[in-house]
């Protein structure tokens, strides 16, 4: 059952609200933001996806290129080329190579009321180095003792991995590069150490045997992650049968760690569900949503850049109220309130 109370002002951020990073690019999507509180305001670290202004008779994409004058390399393809496949709007597949149709960076937006956000005029973090040439995406933000840990998806010809950046002031960022190599994404760090160690959820892709399942790992220094355990798998025939991945950092409740995660079914329809993880042993799932607690039902969730998607990377907690920020149809940013008690109730608690 969908128990999310969507903002009446949804979508709260649209592509037109965000200026492009370069004249030759156009903002196609703003979505999947990380969320956090800082100095009395709510911040979103949005994913901004851009691509070259499209002309008739050409499919154009772009990747980062430090040696080019404006920092990007434009790629142009002939739509009548038989070896070109753009059937998935997120991808350009050509001659055995897969590129992204858009190039993403991360950008801050600030709000005092949690509903009206002011996006920064310029990118906050852009891809850096060879493993981020196709951009950086879907950042989760975790605060531990005044330090913010940013785990995001890095995309390049070498694959899709997890990068880490750290900041204390939202001005200067320490970039730590890849902490989990391809194929991995949807990584989020718990908001406190457990047994003296940092803990994260992550999502290796799993090929041949296994699949896109949620795993847990531990680290003493945030750079070297080990003691991996498989936490949860996809469930055949269910709403989360095809892929799952963690959203924001789990919320500590008396019943366990409450994690909001995304799941996709066989039709690539993305919904959100909840998982309750054992407080002492967070690799142990105590309960899991039979049905999604939020599904793509509104127009802006059903139609967009990639339709039928609600996808979250961030929320803020205020007592019982969970305010989820989410990407709708991979095009816009929306917000919704949920009651933690009510989510726990759907989990039999
Ligand atoms: C993937 C991710 C997300 C995206 C969804 C739906 O899981 O890359 O960025 O929102 O697909 O397209």
Boltz pocket constraint, residues with backbone or C-beta under 6 A from the ligand:
constraints:
  - pocket:
      binder: B
      contacts: [[A, 32], [A, 90], [A, 137], [A, 138], [A, 270], [A, 306], [A, 309], [A, 311], [A, 327], [A, 330]]
      max_distance: 6.0
